[in-house]
Protein backbone atom coordinates (compact mmCIF):
# COMPACT_ATOMS: atom_id res chain seq x y z
CA UNK A 1 0.00 0.00 0.00
CA UNK A 2 1.35 3.41 -1.00
CA UNK A 3 0.62 6.23 1.37
CA UNK A 4 0.29 9.83 0.28
CA UNK A 5 0.26 12.99 2.36
CA UNK A 6 -2.92 14.89 1.54
CA UNK A 7 -1.98 17.99 3.49
CA UNK A 8 0.47 19.40 5.98
CA UNK A 9 -1.73 21.56 8.14
CA UNK A 10 0.94 23.03 10.40
CA UNK A 11 4.67 22.47 10.50
CA UNK A 12 6.46 24.70 12.96
CA UNK A 13 9.51 24.65 15.19
CA UNK A 14 10.25 26.78 18.20
CA UNK A 15 13.70 27.88 19.29
CA UNK A 16 14.38 30.31 22.10
CA UNK A 17 17.81 31.08 20.67
CA UNK A 18 16.30 32.28 17.39
CA UNK A 19 17.87 29.71 15.07
CA UNK A 20 15.66 27.72 12.68
CA UNK A 21 15.93 24.37 14.38
CA UNK A 22 13.92 22.20 12.00
CA UNK A 23 14.00 24.19 8.79
CA UNK A 24 17.44 25.65 8.17
CA UNK A 25 20.02 23.73 10.20
CA UNK A 26 22.88 23.08 7.79
CA UNK A 27 24.02 19.59 6.84
CA UNK A 28 27.52 20.41 8.06
CA UNK A 29 26.26 21.36 11.50
CA UNK A 30 24.16 18.22 11.75
CA UNK A 31 27.06 16.04 10.64
CA UNK A 32 29.40 17.50 13.25
CA UNK A 33 26.78 17.09 15.94
CA UNK A 34 26.19 13.51 14.90
CA UNK A 35 29.90 12.73 14.97
CA UNK A 36 30.18 14.17 18.46
CA UNK A 37 27.32 12.06 19.78
CA UNK A 38 28.40 9.17 21.97
CA UNK A 39 25.93 6.93 23.73
CA UNK A 40 26.81 4.23 26.25
CA UNK A 41 24.30 1.41 25.91
CA UNK A 42 23.17 -1.23 28.35
CA UNK A 43 21.65 -4.52 27.25
CA UNK A 44 22.22 -7.99 28.66
CA UNK A 45 25.86 -7.06 28.29
CA UNK A 46 27.17 -3.50 28.35
CA UNK A 47 30.12 -2.14 26.43
CA UNK A 48 32.08 1.01 26.97
CA UNK A 49 33.50 1.23 23.45
CA UNK A 50 30.68 3.40 22.08
CA UNK A 51 29.33 0.76 19.71
CA UNK A 52 26.09 2.65 19.19
CA UNK A 53 27.53 6.10 18.66
CA UNK A 54 27.46 8.05 15.41
CA UNK A 55 31.23 7.90 15.21
CA UNK A 56 31.87 4.17 15.51
CA UNK A 57 35.51 3.40 16.25
CA UNK A 58 37.49 1.98 13.37
CA UNK A 59 38.39 -1.23 15.20
CA UNK A 60 34.72 -2.16 15.51
CA UNK A 61 33.52 -4.90 13.16
CA UNK A 62 29.90 -3.82 13.51
CA UNK A 63 28.19 -1.51 11.03
CA UNK A 64 26.10 1.22 12.67
CA UNK A 65 23.58 3.34 10.80
CA UNK A 66 22.23 6.57 12.30
CA UNK A 67 18.87 8.07 11.31
CA UNK A 68 18.29 11.64 12.49
CA UNK A 69 15.00 13.20 13.52
CA UNK A 70 15.04 15.33 10.38
CA UNK A 71 15.34 12.21 8.22
CA UNK A 72 12.50 10.51 10.10
CA UNK A 73 10.24 13.52 9.52
CA UNK A 74 11.20 13.71 5.85
CA UNK A 75 9.60 10.30 5.22
CA UNK A 76 6.16 11.73 5.97
CA UNK A 77 5.51 8.83 8.33
CA UNK A 78 4.35 9.45 11.88
CA UNK A 79 4.95 5.88 13.03
CA UNK A 80 8.67 5.60 13.86
CA UNK A 81 8.79 1.97 12.69
CA UNK A 82 7.36 2.87 9.29
CA UNK A 83 9.81 5.78 9.03
CA UNK A 84 12.80 3.56 9.86
CA UNK A 85 11.66 1.01 7.27
CA UNK A 86 11.99 3.73 4.60
CA UNK A 87 15.36 4.99 5.82
CA UNK A 88 17.22 1.79 6.76
CA UNK A 89 17.50 -0.97 4.12
CA UNK A 90 18.05 -3.62 6.82
CA UNK A 91 14.65 -2.89 8.41
CA UNK A 92 11.34 -3.96 6.94
CA UNK A 93 7.88 -3.52 8.40
CA UNK A 94 4.76 -4.97 6.78
CA UNK A 95 1.81 -2.56 7.14
CA UNK A 96 -0.25 -5.46 8.49
CA UNK A 97 1.31 -8.08 10.75
CA UNK A 98 -1.09 -10.87 9.85
CA UNK A 99 -4.48 -11.86 11.21
CA UNK A 100 -6.05 -11.49 14.63
CA UNK A 101 -3.72 -10.27 17.37
CA UNK A 102 -0.85 -10.12 14.84
CA UNK A 103 -2.54 -7.04 13.39
CA UNK A 104 -2.64 -5.10 16.65
CA UNK A 105 0.71 -3.32 16.20
CA UNK A 106 3.19 -2.71 13.41
CA UNK A 107 6.33 -4.85 13.60
CA UNK A 108 9.99 -3.89 13.16
CA UNK A 109 11.97 -6.70 11.52
CA UNK A 110 15.75 -6.25 11.35
CA UNK A 111 17.72 -8.33 8.85
CA UNK A 112 14.69 -10.58 8.25
CA UNK A 113 15.01 -12.18 11.68
CA UNK A 114 12.32 -12.32 14.35
CA UNK A 115 11.22 -8.93 15.71
CA UNK A 116 11.96 -10.13 19.26
CA UNK A 117 15.52 -11.01 18.21
CA UNK A 118 16.45 -7.32 18.07
CA UNK A 119 17.46 -5.64 21.32
CA UNK A 120 15.70 -2.29 21.74
CA UNK A 121 17.20 0.45 23.93
CA UNK A 122 16.04 3.96 24.81
CA UNK A 123 18.83 6.33 25.80
CA UNK A 124 21.05 3.28 26.16
CA UNK A 125 18.70 1.48 28.55
CA UNK A 126 16.71 -1.66 27.87
CA UNK A 127 13.12 -1.22 26.63
CA UNK A 128 10.55 -3.65 28.02
CA UNK A 129 8.76 -6.25 25.90
CA UNK A 130 5.17 -5.85 24.79
CA UNK A 131 2.31 -7.97 26.13
CA UNK A 132 1.05 -8.94 22.67
CA UNK A 133 2.53 -12.18 21.37
CA UNK A 134 1.82 -12.96 17.74
CA UNK A 135 0.30 -16.44 17.92
CA UNK A 136 -1.68 -16.14 14.67
CA UNK A 137 -0.52 -16.45 11.08
CA UNK A 138 1.79 -13.67 9.93
CA UNK A 139 5.43 -12.70 9.31
CA UNK A 140 6.26 -12.75 13.03
CA UNK A 141 4.32 -15.75 14.35
CA UNK A 142 5.39 -16.75 17.85
CA UNK A 143 7.24 -13.53 18.67
CA UNK A 144 6.79 -11.10 21.56
CA UNK A 145 8.53 -7.92 20.37
CA UNK A 146 9.12 -4.51 21.87
CA UNK A 147 6.85 -1.90 20.27
CA UNK A 148 8.84 1.30 19.67
CA UNK A 149 5.88 2.97 17.93
CA UNK A 150 4.58 3.69 21.45
CA UNK A 151 7.26 6.40 21.76
CA UNK A 152 6.27 9.82 20.32
CA UNK A 153 8.18 10.46 17.12
CA UNK A 154 8.53 14.10 18.21
CA UNK A 155 10.61 12.98 21.22
CA UNK A 156 13.33 11.32 19.14
CA UNK A 157 16.64 13.03 18.41
CA UNK A 158 18.05 10.16 16.37
CA UNK A 159 18.04 6.37 16.11
CA UNK A 160 21.16 4.21 16.07
CA UNK A 161 20.89 0.82 14.38
CA UNK A 162 23.45 -1.99 14.70
CA UNK A 163 23.07 -3.76 11.39
CA UNK A 164 24.83 -7.00 12.36
CA UNK A 165 24.23 -9.67 14.95
CA UNK A 166 25.63 -8.37 18.22
CA UNK A 167 25.07 -11.14 20.74
CA UNK A 168 28.74 -11.10 21.74
CA UNK A 169 28.32 -7.53 22.96
CA UNK A 170 24.70 -7.32 24.09
CA UNK A 171 23.47 -10.84 24.82
CA UNK A 172 21.10 -13.28 23.14
CA UNK A 173 18.36 -10.72 22.46
CA UNK A 174 20.60 -9.02 19.89
CA UNK A 175 20.70 -11.91 17.41
CA UNK A 176 19.35 -9.63 14.69
CA UNK A 177 21.15 -6.53 15.97
CA UNK A 178 20.19 -3.66 18.24
CA UNK A 179 18.30 -0.38 17.97
CA UNK A 180 19.01 2.50 20.33
CA UNK A 181 16.50 5.38 20.37
CA UNK A 182 18.12 8.57 21.63
CA UNK A 183 15.66 11.19 22.88
CA UNK A 184 16.06 14.96 22.56
CA UNK A 185 18.16 16.78 25.17
CA UNK A 186 18.77 20.33 23.89
CA UNK A 187 17.03 23.02 25.99
CA UNK A 188 15.13 25.82 24.28
CA UNK A 189 14.02 23.85 21.24
CA UNK A 190 10.68 22.38 20.27
CA UNK A 191 8.35 21.49 17.44
CA UNK A 192 4.65 21.31 16.61
CA UNK A 193 3.36 19.22 13.71
CA UNK A 194 -0.08 18.40 12.30
CA UNK A 195 -0.50 15.93 9.46
CA UNK A 196 -3.41 14.58 7.44
CA UNK A 197 -2.67 11.53 5.28
CA UNK A 198 -4.38 8.79 3.32
CA UNK A 199 -4.05 6.21 0.55
CA UNK A 200 -4.63 6.47 -3.18
CA UNK A 201 -7.43 3.93 -2.83
CA UNK A 202 -9.34 6.58 -0.87
CA UNK A 203 -9.25 4.90 2.54
CA UNK A 204 -6.92 4.83 5.53
CA UNK A 205 -7.17 8.52 6.40
CA UNK A 206 -4.87 9.30 9.30
CA UNK A 207 -4.80 12.45 11.42
CA UNK A 208 -1.67 13.01 13.52
CA UNK A 209 -0.69 15.75 15.91
CA UNK A 210 2.69 15.64 17.61
CA UNK A 211 5.19 17.98 19.18
CA UNK A 212 7.66 18.61 21.96
CA UNK A 213 9.40 21.34 23.91
CA UNK A 214 12.64 21.19 25.87
CA UNK A 215 12.89 23.26 29.06
CA UNK A 216 16.12 24.23 30.80
CA UNK A 217 16.37 23.03 34.41
CA UNK A 218 18.59 25.22 36.56
CA UNK A 219 21.69 26.95 35.23
CA UNK A 220 24.13 24.06 34.95
CA UNK A 221 22.95 22.12 31.89
CA UNK A 222 19.81 20.48 33.21
CA UNK A 223 16.88 19.92 30.84
CA UNK A 224 13.40 18.43 30.55
CA UNK A 225 11.96 17.51 27.16
CA UNK A 226 8.20 16.89 27.09
CA UNK A 227 6.70 15.29 23.98
CA UNK A 228 3.28 14.04 22.97
CA UNK A 229 1.58 12.49 19.94
CA UNK A 230 -2.05 11.70 19.11
CA UNK A 231 -2.86 9.52 16.10
CA UNK A 232 -6.24 8.52 14.69
CA UNK A 233 -5.89 5.93 11.91
CA UNK A 234 -8.89 4.84 9.83
CA UNK A 235 -8.82 1.29 8.39
CA UNK A 236 -7.84 0.15 4.92
CA UNK A 237 -9.15 -2.87 3.02
CA UNK A 238 -7.15 -4.90 0.50
CA UNK A 239 -8.95 -8.21 1.00
CA UNK A 240 -10.48 -8.87 -2.40
CA UNK A 241 -13.87 -10.43 -3.09
CA UNK A 242 -15.41 -13.46 -1.40
CA UNK A 243 -16.77 -15.65 -4.20
CA UNK A 244 -17.77 -18.63 -2.03
CA UNK A 245 -21.40 -19.69 -1.57
CA UNK A 246 -22.73 -17.89 1.50
CA UNK A 247 -26.17 -19.47 2.00
CA UNK A 248 -27.47 -23.02 1.86
CA UNK A 249 -28.88 -24.08 -1.51
CA UNK A 250 -32.63 -24.18 -1.93
CA UNK A 251 -34.46 -27.58 -1.93
CA UNK A 252 -34.34 -27.69 -5.73
CA UNK A 253 -30.55 -27.15 -5.68
CA UNK A 254 -30.63 -23.57 -6.92
CA UNK A 255 -28.81 -20.71 -5.20
CA UNK A 256 -30.53 -18.67 -2.55
CA UNK A 257 -31.48 -15.27 -4.09
CA UNK A 258 -29.81 -13.57 -1.13
CA UNK A 259 -26.46 -14.53 -2.70
CA UNK A 260 -26.92 -11.70 -5.19
CA UNK A 261 -28.24 -9.31 -2.58
CA UNK A 262 -25.30 -9.62 -0.20
CA UNK A 263 -22.72 -9.63 -3.00
CA UNK A 264 -19.08 -10.61 -2.77
CA UNK A 265 -17.60 -7.48 -1.20
CA UNK A 266 -17.75 -8.75 2.39
CA UNK A 267 -14.09 -9.42 3.31
CA UNK A 268 -12.29 -6.87 5.50
CA UNK A 269 -9.38 -8.76 7.05
CA UNK A 270 -6.47 -7.56 4.88
CA UNK A 271 -5.37 -4.01 5.58
CA UNK A 272 -4.68 -1.58 8.39
CA UNK A 273 -6.82 -1.76 11.51
CA UNK A 274 -8.68 1.20 12.94
CA UNK A 275 -6.67 2.64 15.83
CA UNK A 276 -6.47 5.60 18.18
CA UNK A 277 -3.31 6.23 20.20
CA UNK A 278 -2.18 8.85 22.70
CA UNK A 279 1.55 8.92 23.50
CA UNK A 280 3.59 10.92 26.02
CA UNK A 281 7.24 11.07 27.02
CA UNK A 282 9.41 13.04 29.44
CA UNK A 283 13.20 12.97 29.25
CA UNK A 284 15.29 14.99 31.67
CA UNK A 285 18.51 15.40 33.59
CA UNK A 286 19.28 17.54 36.64
CA UNK A 287 22.85 18.19 37.87
CA UNK A 288 23.19 17.82 41.64
CA UNK A 289 26.85 18.84 41.77
CA UNK A 290 29.40 19.61 39.10
CA UNK A 291 30.10 15.85 38.87
CA UNK A 292 26.81 14.13 39.75
CA UNK A 293 23.41 14.32 38.04
CA UNK A 294 20.02 12.69 38.33
CA UNK A 295 18.19 11.55 35.21
CA UNK A 296 14.80 10.15 34.29
CA UNK A 297 13.07 8.95 31.14
CA UNK A 298 9.34 8.22 31.30
CA UNK A 299 6.99 7.14 28.52
CA UNK A 300 3.27 6.42 28.66
CA UNK A 301 0.89 5.38 25.91
CA UNK A 302 -2.74 4.38 25.49
CA UNK A 303 -3.97 2.71 22.32
CA UNK A 304 -7.29 1.27 21.12
CA UNK A 305 -7.29 -1.04 18.09
CA UNK A 306 -10.21 -2.60 16.19
CA UNK A 307 -9.08 -5.45 13.90
CA UNK A 308 -11.56 -7.27 11.59
CA UNK A 309 -11.47 -11.02 11.03
CA UNK A 310 -12.50 -13.37 8.22
CA UNK A 311 -16.14 -13.06 7.17
CA UNK A 312 -18.23 -15.98 8.44
CA UNK A 313 -20.87 -16.89 5.87
CA UNK A 314 -24.49 -17.65 6.77
CA UNK A 315 -23.98 -21.36 6.01
CA UNK A 316 -20.92 -21.65 8.28
CA UNK A 317 -21.28 -24.19 11.11
CA UNK A 318 -19.75 -21.63 13.50
CA UNK A 319 -22.84 -19.46 12.99
CA UNK A 320 -26.16 -19.45 14.81
CA UNK A 321 -28.38 -18.38 11.93
CA UNK A 322 -31.19 -17.19 14.16
CA UNK A 323 -28.79 -14.51 15.44
CA UNK A 324 -26.78 -13.76 12.27
CA UNK A 325 -29.00 -14.83 9.34
CA UNK A 326 -26.65 -13.20 6.78
CA UNK A 327 -23.35 -14.21 8.35
CA UNK A 328 -21.05 -11.97 10.35
CA UNK A 329 -17.69 -10.18 10.34
CA UNK A 330 -16.03 -10.74 13.74
CA UNK A 331 -13.85 -7.98 15.21
CA UNK A 332 -11.01 -8.18 17.72
CA UNK A 333 -10.58 -5.17 20.02
CA UNK A 334 -7.61 -4.30 22.20
CA UNK A 335 -7.14 -1.59 24.78
CA UNK A 336 -3.48 -1.07 25.63
CA UNK A 337 -1.80 0.84 28.44
CA UNK A 338 1.98 0.92 28.32
CA UNK A 339 4.55 2.79 30.39
CA UNK A 340 8.22 2.70 31.33
CA UNK A 341 10.16 4.70 33.93
CA UNK A 342 13.96 4.78 33.79
CA UNK A 343 15.65 6.57 36.69
CA UNK A 344 19.20 6.79 37.85
CA UNK A 345 22.13 8.75 39.18
CA UNK A 346 25.46 9.05 37.44
CA UNK A 347 28.72 10.86 37.96
CA UNK A 348 32.27 11.25 36.81
CA UNK A 349 35.75 11.14 38.27
CA UNK A 350 35.02 9.06 41.36
CA UNK A 351 38.61 7.98 42.08
CA UNK A 352 39.08 8.17 38.32
CA UNK A 353 35.90 6.20 37.46
CA UNK A 354 32.76 7.31 35.64
CA UNK A 355 29.72 5.50 37.01
CA UNK A 356 26.00 4.98 36.52
CA UNK A 357 23.45 3.35 38.84
CA UNK A 358 19.90 2.87 37.56
CA UNK A 359 16.51 1.26 38.12
CA UNK A 360 14.05 0.63 35.26
CA UNK A 361 10.45 -0.52 35.32
CA UNK A 362 8.24 -1.10 32.28
CA UNK A 363 4.75 -2.56 32.01
CA UNK A 364 2.44 -3.26 29.06
CA UNK A 365 -1.19 -4.29 29.56
CA UNK A 366 -3.44 -5.46 26.72
CA UNK A 367 -7.15 -6.08 27.29
CA UNK A 368 -8.68 -8.20 24.50
CA UNK A 369 -12.30 -8.30 23.44
CA UNK A 370 -14.45 -9.40 20.48
CA UNK A 371 -17.76 -8.29 19.04
CA UNK A 372 -20.07 -9.18 16.14
CA UNK A 373 -19.21 -12.81 16.70
CA UNK A 374 -20.83 -15.77 18.45
CA UNK A 375 -20.16 -18.80 20.63
CA UNK A 376 -22.11 -21.51 18.75
CA UNK A 377 -22.16 -24.11 21.55
CA UNK A 378 -24.39 -21.75 23.55
CA UNK A 379 -26.96 -21.62 20.75
CA UNK A 380 -29.64 -18.95 21.07
CA UNK A 381 -28.20 -17.89 24.44
CA UNK A 382 -24.84 -16.96 22.96
CA UNK A 383 -23.29 -13.56 23.57
CA UNK A 384 -22.28 -11.46 20.59
CA UNK A 385 -19.75 -9.38 22.54
CA UNK A 386 -16.99 -10.92 24.65
CA UNK A 387 -14.18 -10.09 27.06
CA UNK A 388 -11.34 -12.38 25.97
CA UNK A 389 -8.81 -11.79 28.75
CA UNK A 390 -5.87 -9.54 29.54
CA UNK A 391 -2.12 -9.99 28.93
CA UNK A 392 0.38 -8.15 31.11
CA UNK A 393 4.15 -8.05 30.61
CA UNK A 394 6.52 -6.27 32.98
CA UNK A 395 10.26 -5.76 33.37
CA UNK A 396 12.06 -4.57 36.52
CA UNK A 397 15.79 -3.96 36.08
CA UNK A 398 18.43 -2.64 38.46
CA UNK A 399 22.08 -2.27 37.56
CA UNK A 400 25.30 -0.34 37.65
CA UNK A 401 28.28 0.23 35.39
CA UNK A 402 31.69 1.87 35.76
CA UNK A 403 34.36 2.83 33.27
CA UNK A 404 37.72 4.54 33.10
CA UNK A 405 40.87 4.81 31.03
CA UNK A 406 44.03 3.46 32.65
CA UNK A 407 47.35 4.87 31.37
CA UNK A 408 49.71 2.22 30.02
CA UNK A 409 53.35 2.40 29.04
CA UNK A 410 52.96 -0.77 26.96
CA UNK A 411 49.88 0.04 24.89
CA UNK A 412 49.65 2.80 22.28
CA UNK A 413 46.69 4.35 24.12
CA UNK A 414 45.25 4.09 27.64
CA UNK A 415 43.51 0.82 28.48
CA UNK A 416 39.72 1.23 28.47
CA UNK A 417 38.01 -0.67 31.27
CA UNK A 418 34.23 -1.01 31.65
CA UNK A 419 32.47 -3.27 34.12
CA UNK A 420 29.03 -3.68 35.58
CA UNK A 421 26.23 -5.92 36.75
CA UNK A 422 22.48 -6.13 36.30
CA UNK A 423 19.48 -7.90 37.78
CA UNK A 424 16.21 -8.26 35.84
CA UNK A 425 12.82 -9.63 36.87
CA UNK A 426 10.49 -10.30 33.93
CA UNK A 427 6.85 -11.33 34.30
CA UNK A 428 4.09 -12.37 31.93
CA UNK A 429 0.50 -12.75 33.07
CA UNK A 430 -2.65 -13.95 31.30
CA UNK A 431 -6.14 -13.64 32.78
CA UNK A 432 -9.09 -15.73 31.61
CA UNK A 433 -11.90 -14.33 29.50
CA UNK A 434 -15.68 -14.65 29.72
CA UNK A 435 -16.83 -18.24 30.12
CA UNK A 436 -18.60 -18.16 26.75
CA UNK A 437 -15.46 -16.82 25.06
CA UNK A 438 -13.69 -20.16 25.63
CA UNK A 439 -16.26 -22.60 27.06
CA UNK A 440 -18.40 -25.35 25.57
CA UNK A 441 -22.09 -24.77 26.25
CA UNK A 442 -23.07 -28.23 25.01
CA UNK A 443 -25.49 -27.05 22.28
CA UNK A 444 -25.09 -28.87 18.95
CA UNK A 445 -25.40 -27.27 15.52
CA UNK A 446 -29.05 -26.20 15.33
CA UNK A 447 -29.82 -26.48 11.61
CA UNK A 448 -28.40 -27.15 8.19
CA UNK A 449 -26.86 -30.36 6.77
CA UNK A 450 -24.73 -30.84 9.92
CA UNK A 451 -27.55 -30.29 12.42
CA UNK A 452 -26.97 -32.29 15.61
CA UNK A 453 -23.22 -32.47 15.24
CA UNK A 454 -20.86 -30.83 17.74
CA UNK A 455 -19.89 -27.20 17.14
CA UNK A 456 -16.52 -25.68 17.94
CA UNK A 457 -16.39 -24.20 21.48
CA UNK A 458 -15.48 -20.60 22.23
CA UNK A 459 -16.12 -17.33 20.43
CA UNK A 460 -15.87 -17.83 16.69
CA UNK A 461 -12.66 -16.34 15.22
CA UNK A 462 -11.42 -14.94 18.54
CA UNK A 463 -11.59 -17.38 21.41
CA UNK A 464 -10.83 -16.10 24.88
CA UNK A 465 -8.16 -17.28 27.30
CA UNK A 466 -9.31 -20.44 29.14
CA UNK A 467 -8.43 -21.14 32.80
CA UNK A 468 -5.86 -23.73 31.67
CA UNK A 469 -3.85 -21.03 29.88
CA UNK A 470 -4.28 -18.27 32.47
CA UNK A 471 -1.44 -17.76 34.92
CA UNK A 472 1.47 -15.61 36.06
CA UNK A 473 4.98 -16.53 34.97
CA UNK A 474 8.34 -14.94 35.74
CA UNK A 475 12.06 -15.26 35.31
CA UNK A 476 15.02 -13.76 37.15
CA UNK A 477 18.18 -12.89 35.25
CA UNK A 478 21.56 -11.94 36.73
CA UNK A 479 24.48 -10.85 34.60
CA UNK A 480 27.87 -9.31 35.05
CA UNK A 481 30.61 -8.29 32.68
CA UNK A 482 34.09 -6.84 32.35
CA UNK A 483 35.12 -5.24 29.05
CA UNK A 484 38.65 -4.24 28.08
CA UNK A 485 39.47 -1.89 25.21
CA UNK A 486 43.10 -2.30 24.12
CA UNK A 487 44.79 -0.17 21.45
CA UNK A 488 47.68 -1.81 19.59
CA UNK A 489 48.57 1.20 17.41
CA UNK A 490 47.97 4.93 17.60
CA UNK A 491 46.10 4.86 14.29
CA UNK A 492 43.17 3.01 15.80
CA UNK A 493 43.87 -0.72 15.47
CA UNK A 494 42.74 -2.34 18.67
CA UNK A 495 41.20 -5.26 20.44
CA UNK A 496 38.07 -5.52 22.54
CA UNK A 497 37.93 -8.26 25.16
CA UNK A 498 34.71 -8.98 27.06
CA UNK A 499 33.84 -11.52 29.75
CA UNK A 500 30.03 -11.49 30.05
CA UNK A 501 28.31 -13.85 32.45
CA UNK A 502 24.54 -14.38 32.51
CA UNK A 503 22.56 -16.58 34.90
CA UNK A 504 18.85 -17.08 34.33
CA UNK A 505 16.43 -18.69 36.78
CA UNK A 506 12.85 -19.53 35.73
Secondary structure as the mmCIF struct_conf table of DSSP 4:
data_model
#
loop_
_struct_conf.conf_type_id
_struct_conf.id
_struct_conf.beg_label_comp_id
_struct_conf.beg_label_asym_id
_struct_conf.beg_label_seq_id
_struct_conf.end_label_comp_id
_struct_conf.end_label_asym_id
_struct_conf.end_label_seq_id
STRN STRN1 UNK A 3 UNK A 15
TURN_TY1_P TURN_TY1_P1 UNK A 16 UNK A 17
BEND BEND1 UNK A 18 UNK A 19
TURN_TY1_P TURN_TY1_P2 UNK A 21 UNK A 23
BEND BEND2 UNK A 24 UNK A 24
HELX_RH_AL_P HELX_RH_AL_P1 UNK A 27 UNK A 36
STRN STRN2 UNK A 42 UNK A 42
BEND BEND3 UNK A 43 UNK A 45
STRN STRN3 UNK A 46 UNK A 46
BEND BEND4 UNK A 48 UNK A 49
TURN_TY1_P TURN_TY1_P3 UNK A 51 UNK A 52
BEND BEND5 UNK A 53 UNK A 55
TURN_TY1_P TURN_TY1_P4 UNK A 58 UNK A 59
BEND BEND6 UNK A 62 UNK A 62
STRN STRN4 UNK A 64 UNK A 68
HELX_RH_AL_P HELX_RH_AL_P2 UNK A 69 UNK A 74
TURN_TY1_P TURN_TY1_P5 UNK A 75 UNK A 76
BEND BEND7 UNK A 78 UNK A 79
HELX_RH_AL_P HELX_RH_AL_P3 UNK A 80 UNK A 87
TURN_TY1_P TURN_TY1_P6 UNK A 89 UNK A 90
STRN STRN5 UNK A 91 UNK A 92
BEND BEND8 UNK A 95 UNK A 96
BEND BEND9 UNK A 99 UNK A 99
HELX_RH_3T_P HELX_RH_3T_P1 UNK A 100 UNK A 103
BEND BEND10 UNK A 104 UNK A 105
STRN STRN6 UNK A 109 UNK A 110
TURN_TY1_P TURN_TY1_P7 UNK A 111 UNK A 112
BEND BEND11 UNK A 113 UNK A 113
HELX_RH_3T_P HELX_RH_3T_P2 UNK A 115 UNK A 117
STRN STRN7 UNK A 118 UNK A 122
TURN_TY1_P TURN_TY1_P8 UNK A 123 UNK A 124
STRN STRN8 UNK A 125 UNK A 126
HELX_LH_PP_P HELX_LH_PP_P1 UNK A 127 UNK A 130
BEND BEND12 UNK A 131 UNK A 131
BEND BEND13 UNK A 136 UNK A 138
TURN_TY1_P TURN_TY1_P9 UNK A 139 UNK A 142
HELX_RH_3T_P HELX_RH_3T_P3 UNK A 148 UNK A 150
BEND BEND14 UNK A 151 UNK A 151
HELX_RH_3T_P HELX_RH_3T_P4 UNK A 153 UNK A 155
STRN STRN9 UNK A 156 UNK A 162
BEND BEND15 UNK A 164 UNK A 164
HELX_RH_AL_P HELX_RH_AL_P4 UNK A 167 UNK A 170
HELX_RH_3T_P HELX_RH_3T_P5 UNK A 172 UNK A 174
BEND BEND16 UNK A 175 UNK A 176
STRN STRN10 UNK A 177 UNK A 183
HELX_LH_PP_P HELX_LH_PP_P2 UNK A 184 UNK A 184
TURN_TY1_P TURN_TY1_P10 UNK A 187 UNK A 188
STRN STRN11 UNK A 189 UNK A 199
TURN_TY1_P TURN_TY1_P11 UNK A 200 UNK A 201
BEND BEND17 UNK A 202 UNK A 202
STRN STRN12 UNK A 206 UNK A 217
TURN_TY1_P TURN_TY1_P12 UNK A 218 UNK A 221
STRN STRN13 UNK A 222 UNK A 233
BEND BEND18 UNK A 244 UNK A 244
BEND BEND19 UNK A 247 UNK A 247
HELX_LH_PP_P HELX_LH_PP_P3 UNK A 248 UNK A 250
TURN_TY1_P TURN_TY1_P13 UNK A 251 UNK A 252
BEND BEND20 UNK A 253 UNK A 253
HELX_LH_PP_P HELX_LH_PP_P4 UNK A 254 UNK A 256
TURN_TY1_P TURN_TY1_P14 UNK A 257 UNK A 257
HELX_RH_AL_P HELX_RH_AL_P5 UNK A 258 UNK A 262
BEND BEND21 UNK A 264 UNK A 264
TURN_TY1_P TURN_TY1_P15 UNK A 265 UNK A 266
BEND BEND22 UNK A 270 UNK A 271
HELX_LH_PP_P HELX_LH_PP_P5 UNK A 272 UNK A 273
STRN STRN14 UNK A 274 UNK A 287
BEND BEND23 UNK A 288 UNK A 291
STRN STRN15 UNK A 292 UNK A 312
HELX_LH_PP_P HELX_LH_PP_P6 UNK A 313 UNK A 313
TURN_TY1_P TURN_TY1_P16 UNK A 314 UNK A 315
TURN_TY1_P TURN_TY1_P17 UNK A 317 UNK A 318
TURN_TY1_P TURN_TY1_P18 UNK A 321 UNK A 323
TURN_TY1_P TURN_TY1_P19 UNK A 325 UNK A 326
STRN STRN16 UNK A 328 UNK A 350
TURN_TY1_P TURN_TY1_P20 UNK A 351 UNK A 352
STRN STRN17 UNK A 353 UNK A 371
BEND BEND24 UNK A 372 UNK A 372
HELX_RH_3T_P HELX_RH_3T_P6 UNK A 376 UNK A 381
BEND BEND25 UNK A 384 UNK A 384
STRN STRN18 UNK A 385 UNK A 406
BEND BEND26 UNK A 409 UNK A 413
HELX_LH_PP_P HELX_LH_PP_P7 UNK A 414 UNK A 414
STRN STRN19 UNK A 415 UNK A 431
HELX_RH_AL_P HELX_RH_AL_P6 UNK A 435 UNK A 438
HELX_LH_PP_P HELX_LH_PP_P8 UNK A 443 UNK A 445
BEND BEND27 UNK A 447 UNK A 448
TURN_TY1_P TURN_TY1_P21 UNK A 449 UNK A 452
BEND BEND28 UNK A 453 UNK A 453
HELX_LH_PP_P HELX_LH_PP_P9 UNK A 454 UNK A 457
BEND BEND29 UNK A 458 UNK A 462
TURN_TY1_P TURN_TY1_P22 UNK A 467 UNK A 469
STRN STRN20 UNK A 471 UNK A 487
BEND BEND30 UNK A 488 UNK A 489
TURN_TY1_P TURN_TY1_P23 UNK A 490 UNK A 491
BEND BEND31 UNK A 492 UNK A 492
STRN STRN21 UNK A 494 UNK A 498
STRN STRN22 UNK A 501 UNK A 505
#
